[in-house]
């Protein structure tokens, strides 16, 4: 254990590591609940009950999804929902001080083809130190790390030696936009700092890109296949659009100057994920509809990215004789993930980095990521300094055989416990 840890820090780390069985049991329990986006009620009831049994002051919120959707900063959605359950568990100190948030989402994406999994996605299995199951990495492992950190803090540091408040915030609807986090922010869950234990392999995310999803409808003109020159294939017109999008992708990524984003190689990808068109094999296709994802650049909002995308499509149409008279249309659909960024010299990443260095024996890297997360909502809408730091590798998130290293779940909890204690102990006021 690093020599920079004082006696209380060492006690916290030991408390977390001694709690390994609880960590595994809790993670198994959460992964076993199929909490697909839009169906988070059961897991949030479980989370609330378990938080209460751990002595946290629990508050459950059930905002009306229709009211959240009316918010001017609504971040979109991929599914219809009738509920938006939010659970917050608080641990208060005995002295005035800051409010620190640890936030995680409980919703998961669909499993895809069950045959591509070696195990049942919702029957967690441990092999070679890895726990397998849908949501293990993204991000129930991180949520359990945050939870275990608060348990250790409560056990090892009496309230009289703690200031302020720690809030464990469990939200739905991250995967399809983040309206759970937005609703929590609007309900007053902001603070002096927030750490989101998304999978980062225990590095610290200070800048995140974003993404929007879109639907592009490209027209053609139908004709019999035997006289195809009388028609205009929508598929050929789509190729014009794809060429324009590829050129735009290349230019946007080449223009990036931030080192942590340039290090990603392709921080702002554009992809087409679905293609639909045609209704008869021997008819020239008169319409094709594609759906895709467009990266939101660092420093850019989702609305600004949408304007940029529309401009790309409009220019491509103007340059093509057919599309100039029959332009393609683009709609923004689903989640709208703006970018988010916190200065690397801010006290949050530096204080968390010091704790990680002392616990892990190595300094974490300050990195950028090419995907959206709730981080940008707490930064942009909640005015709360926020970073991501958590166990697991994003490359296995959303994939078959998703998994998280249990050692990383434990060590993430230890780092968070030390960071929490240092932030709260520093604000304890001496008696008058």
C-alpha positions in Angstrom: 0.0 0.0 0.0 1.4 3.4 -1.0 3.2 5.4 1.7 1.1 8.5 0.9 -1.9 6.9 2.6 -2.3 8.0 6.2 -3.7 5.8 8.9 -7.4 6.5 8.1 -6.9 6.1 4.4 -5.3 2.7 5.0 -8.2 1.8 7.1 -10.6 2.8 4.3 -8.8 0.7 1.7 -8.7 -2.3 4.0 -12.4 -1.9 4.7 -13.2 -1.9 1.0 -11.0 -4.9 0.3 -12.5 -6.8 3.3 -15.9 -6.0 1.8 -15.1 -8.0 -1.4 -17.8 -10.6 -0.8 -20.4 -8.0 -0.4 -19.2 -6.3 -3.6 -19.5 -9.5 -5.5 -22.9 -10.4 -4.0 -24.3 -7.0 -4.7 -23.0 -6.9 -8.3 -24.4 -10.4 -9.0 -27.8 -9.3 -7.6 -27.9 -6.2 -9.8 -26.7 -7.9 -13.0 -29.4 -10.6 -12.5 -32.1 -7.9 -13.0 -32.8 -7.4 -16.7 -33.1 -3.6 -16.4 -33.4 -2.7 -20.1 -33.8 0.9 -20.9 -37.4 1.8 -20.3 -37.9 -1.0 -17.7 -35.9 0.1 -14.7 -38.6 0.0 -12.0 -37.7 -3.4 -10.5 -34.0 -2.7 -10.2 -34.6 0.7 -8.6 -36.9 -0.9 -6.0 -34.1 -3.3 -5.2 -31.5 -0.5 -5.1 -33.7 1.6 -2.7 -34.2 -1.3 -0.4 -30.5 -2.2 -0.3 -29.5 1.4 0.3 -31.8 1.7 3.2 -30.5 -1.6 4.7 -27.0 0.0 4.5 -28.2 2.9 6.6 -28.3 5.5 3.9 -31.1 8.1 3.9 -33.1 7.1 0.8 -35.2 9.3 -1.4 -37.1 7.9 -4.3 -38.3 10.2 -7.1 -40.9 9.4 -9.9 -40.9 12.4 -12.2 -43.5 12.5 -15.0 -41.7 11.6 -18.3 -44.0 14.0 -20.2 -42.9 16.9 -17.9 -39.2 15.9 -18.4 -39.7 15.8 -22.1 -41.0 19.4 -22.0 -37.7 20.6 -20.6 -35.9 22.8 -23.2 -32.7 20.8 -22.5 -34.4 17.4 -22.9 -31.7 15.0 -24.2 -33.9 12.8 -26.3 -35.0 9.2 -25.9 -34.9 5.9 -27.8 -37.8 4.2 -26.1 -41.4 5.1 -25.0 -41.6 5.1 -21.2 -44.3 5.5 -18.6 -41.9 6.0 -15.6 -38.6 7.5 -14.8 -37.6 6.1 -11.3 -34.7 7.7 -9.5 -33.1 6.6 -6.3 -30.8 8.7 -4.1 -29.0 7.5 -1.0 -27.3 10.1 1.3 -24.7 9.8 4.0 -24.4 13.0 6.0 -21.4 14.2 8.0 -21.5 15.9 11.4 -20.1 19.2 10.1 -21.0 21.7 7.4 -19.2 21.0 4.1 -19.5 20.1 0.5 -22.0 17.9 -1.3 -20.3 15.2 -3.3 -22.2 13.0 -5.8 -21.4 9.6 -7.1 -23.8 8.9 -10.0 -24.5 5.7 -11.9 -27.1 4.4 -14.3 -28.9 1.1 -13.9 -30.4 0.8 -17.4 -28.8 -1.6 -19.9 -29.0 -2.2 -23.6 -30.6 -5.3 -25.2 -28.5 -8.5 -25.3 -28.6 -9.0 -29.1 -28.4 -12.5 -30.3 -28.5 -14.8 -27.2 -26.6 -17.4 -29.2 -23.5 -15.1 -29.3 -23.2 -15.3 -25.5 -21.3 -18.0 -23.7 -23.5 -17.7 -20.7 -27.0 -16.4 -19.9 -26.7 -12.5 -20.0 -28.8 -12.2 -16.8 -27.3 -15.1 -14.9 -23.9 -13.6 -13.8 -21.0 -16.0 -13.9 -17.4 -15.4 -12.6 -14.5 -16.8 -14.5 -10.8 -15.9 -14.1 -11.6 -12.9 -12.0 -14.2 -11.5 -14.4 -17.9 -11.2 -13.8 -19.9 -11.8 -17.0 -23.4 -10.4 -17.7 -25.3 -7.6 -19.4 -24.6 -4.4 -17.6 -21.6 -5.8 -15.6 -19.3 -3.3 -17.2 -21.8 -0.6 -18.3 -22.2 0.3 -15.6 -23.4 -1.8 -12.6 -19.8 -2.6 -11.7 -19.1 1.1 -11.3 -22.3 1.7 -9.4 -21.3 -1.0 -6.9 -17.8 0.5 -6.6 -19.4 3.8 -5.6 -21.7 2.1 -3.2 -18.9 0.2 -1.6 -16.9 3.4 -1.2 -19.7 5.0 0.8 -20.1 1.8 2.9 -16.4 1.9 3.8 -16.6 5.7 4.6 -19.5 5.1 6.9 -17.8 2.2 8.7 -14.3 3.7 9.0 -14.9 7.4 9.6 -17.4 8.5 12.2 -19.8 11.3 11.3 -18.1 13.7 13.7 -15.0 13.4 11.5 -16.9 14.0 8.3 -18.3 17.2 6.7 -21.0 17.8 4.2 -22.8 15.0 2.4 -22.2 12.2 0.0 -25.1 11.2 -2.4 -25.2 7.9 -4.3 -27.5 8.7 -7.2 -28.9 5.8 -9.2 -30.7 6.9 -12.4 -32.5 5.3 -15.4 -32.4 6.3 -19.1 -28.7 7.0 -19.6 -28.4 4.7 -22.5 -31.0 6.5 -24.6 -30.1 10.1 -23.8 -29.8 10.8 -20.1 -33.2 12.1 -19.1 -32.9 10.3 -15.8 -29.9 12.4 -14.9 -31.6 15.6 -16.2 -34.6 14.9 -14.0 -32.4 14.4 -11.0 -30.6 17.6 -11.7 -33.9 19.5 -12.0 -34.9 17.9 -8.7 -31.9 19.5 -7.0 -29.3 16.8 -7.2 -26.3 18.9 -8.0 -23.2 19.5 -5.9 -19.6 20.6 -5.5 -18.3 17.7 -7.4 -19.5 14.5 -9.1 -17.7 11.3 -10.1 -19.5 8.9 -12.5 -17.9 5.4 -12.4 -18.4 4.6 -16.1 -15.9 2.1 -17.5 -12.6 3.9 -17.9 -10.1 1.2 -16.8 -9.4 3.5 -13.8 -8.3 6.4 -15.8 -10.0 9.8 -15.5 -12.2 11.3 -18.2 -12.0 15.1 -18.3 -13.4 15.5 -21.8 -16.1 13.5 -23.6 -17.5 13.8 -27.1 -21.1 13.3 -27.8 -23.4 11.9 -30.4 -26.7 12.4 -32.1 -28.7 9.9 -34.1 -30.4 10.7 -37.4 -32.7 9.4 -40.0 -31.8 10.3 -43.6 -34.5 9.8 -46.4 -33.1 9.8 -49.9 -35.5 9.8 -52.9 -35.2 8.1 -56.3 -37.6 7.5 -59.2 -39.1 4.1 -59.8 -38.9 2.3 -63.1 -39.1 -1.2 -64.4 -35.7 -3.0 -64.1 -35.7 -3.7 -67.9 -35.6 0.1 -68.5 -33.7 1.1 -65.5 -32.3 4.2 -67.2 -35.8 5.7 -67.1 -35.6 5.7 -63.3 -33.2 7.1 -60.7 -32.0 4.6 -58.0 -32.3 6.0 -54.5 -29.4 3.7 -53.7 -27.2 5.7 -56.1 -28.4 8.9 -54.6 -27.6 7.5 -51.1 -24.0 6.9 -52.3 -23.7 10.6 -52.9 -24.8 11.2 -49.3 -22.3 8.6 -48.0 -19.4 10.2 -49.9 -20.3 13.6 -48.4 -20.5 12.1 -44.9 -17.2 10.3 -45.2 -15.5 13.5 -46.4 -17.1 15.4 -43.5 -16.0 12.8 -41.0 -12.4 13.1 -42.2 -12.4 16.8 -42.1 -13.9 17.1 -38.6 -11.5 14.6 -37.1 -8.5 16.2 -38.9 -9.4 19.6 -37.4 -9.4 18.4 -33.8 -6.5 19.9 -31.7 -7.0 18.7 -28.2 -4.4 16.0 -27.4 -6.7 13.8 -25.4 -9.2 13.7 -28.3 -6.6 13.3 -31.1 -5.1 10.4 -29.2 -8.4 8.5 -29.9 -7.6 8.4 -33.7 -11.3 8.8 -34.6 -12.9 10.8 -31.9 -16.0 11.8 -34.0 -17.1 8.8 -36.1 -20.1 8.9 -38.4 -21.8 5.6 -39.1 -24.9 4.2 -40.9 -26.5 1.6 -38.7 -29.7 0.7 -40.5 -30.7 0.7 -44.2 -34.2 0.2 -45.6 -35.4 0.6 -49.1 -37.2 -0.9 -52.1 -40.3 -3.1 -52.3 -39.7 -5.2 -55.4 -36.6 -6.9 -56.8 -37.2 -5.8 -60.4 -38.1 -2.2 -59.6 -35.6 0.7 -59.5 -35.6 1.8 -55.9 -37.5 5.0 -55.4 -36.7 5.6 -51.7 -34.1 4.5 -49.2 -34.1 5.4 -45.5 -31.0 5.0 -43.4 -30.4 5.7 -39.7 -27.0 6.5 -38.2 -24.9 8.2 -35.6 -23.0 11.5 -35.9 -20.3 12.5 -33.5 -20.6 15.7 -31.5 -17.2 17.4 -31.3 -15.6 18.6 -28.0 -17.0 22.0 -27.1 -20.0 21.4 -29.3 -23.7 21.0 -28.3 -25.9 18.4 -29.9 -27.9 21.2 -31.6 -24.8 22.6 -33.1 -23.8 19.2 -34.4 -27.3 18.7 -35.9 -26.9 22.0 -37.8 -23.5 20.9 -39.0 -25.0 17.6 -40.3 -27.9 19.4 -42.0 -25.4 21.7 -43.8 -23.4 18.7 -45.0 -26.5 17.0 -46.5 -27.8 20.3 -48.0 -24.5 21.0 -49.8 -24.3 17.4 -51.1 -27.8 17.7 -52.5 -27.0 21.1 -54.1 -24.0 19.6 -55.9 -26.0 16.7 -57.4 -28.3 17.2 -60.4 -31.0 14.8 -59.2 -30.8 15.7 -55.5 -30.8 19.4 -56.2 -34.4 19.1 -57.5 -35.3 16.2 -55.1 -33.3 16.8 -51.9 -32.8 14.3 -49.2 -34.3 15.0 -45.8 -32.6 14.5 -42.4 -34.3 14.2 -39.0 -32.7 14.1 -35.6 -34.0 11.2 -33.6 -33.3 9.4 -30.3 -30.7 10.5 -27.8 -28.9 13.9 -28.0 -25.6 13.7 -26.3 -23.8 17.1 -26.2 -20.1 17.1 -25.4 -18.7 17.9 -21.9 -15.3 19.1 -20.6 -13.6 19.9 -17.3 -10.2 21.7 -17.2 -7.4 19.3 -16.4 -6.1 21.6 -13.8 -9.4 21.6 -11.9 -9.1 20.3 -8.3 -11.6 17.4 -9.0 -9.5 15.4 -11.4 -6.3 16.3 -9.6 -7.6 15.3 -6.2 -9.1 12.1 -7.6 -5.9 11.5 -9.4 -3.8 11.8 -6.2 -6.1 9.3 -4.5 -5.8 6.9 -7.4 -2.0 7.2 -7.4 -1.8 6.5 -3.7 -4.1 3.5 -3.8 -3.2 2.0 -7.1 0.5 2.8 -7.1 0.3 4.5 -10.5 -1.0 7.8 -11.7 -4.1 7.6 -13.8 -4.1 9.2 -17.2 -6.4 12.1 -18.0 -8.2 11.0 -21.1 -10.9 11.9 -23.6 -13.6 9.5 -24.8 -15.5 9.4 -28.1 -19.0 8.7 -26.6 -21.6 10.5 -24.6 -22.5 10.0 -20.9 -24.3 11.7 -18.1 -21.1 13.6 -17.3 -22.1 16.4 -19.8 -25.4 16.9 -18.1 -24.0 17.5 -14.7 -21.4 19.8 -16.2 -23.6 21.7 -18.6 -27.1 21.7 -16.9 -26.1 21.0 -13.3 -23.1 23.4 -13.0 -21.4 20.6 -11.1 -17.7 19.7 -11.8 -17.8 16.1 -13.1 -15.5 13.4 -14.3 -15.8 9.8 -15.2 -13.7 7.2 -13.4 -14.6 3.6 -13.1 -13.9 -0.1 -13.6 -14.1 -2.0 -16.9 -13.3 -1.5 -20.5 -15.7 0.4 -22.8 -14.8 -2.0 -25.6 -16.8 -4.8 -24.0 -19.8 -2.6 -23.1 -22.9 -3.4 -25.2 -21.1 -6.5 -26.6 -21.8 -10.2 -26.2 -20.1 -11.6 -23.1 -19.9 -8.2 -21.4 -17.7 -8.5 -18.3 -15.9 -6.5 -15.6 -12.7 -7.3 -13.7 -13.7 -7.8 -10.0 -10.3 -6.5 -8.9 -11.0 -3.2 -10.7 -14.4 -2.9 -9.1 -12.8 -3.3 -5.7 -9.9 -1.0 -6.3 -12.2 1.7 -7.8 -14.2 1.6 -4.6 -11.0 2.0 -2.6 -9.9 5.0 -4.6 -13.3 6.6 -4.3 -13.4 6.0 -0.5 -10.1 7.7 -0.1 -11.0 10.6 -2.3 -14.3 11.1 -0.5 -12.7 11.1 2.9 -10.0 13.6 1.9 -12.6 16.0 0.4 -14.8 15.8 3.4 -12.2 15.7 6.1 -10.6 18.8 4.6 -13.7 20.8 5.3 -14.3 19.8 8.9 -14.6 22.9 11.0 -12.9 23.2 14.3 -15.2 24.0 17.2 -15.5 27.7 18.0 
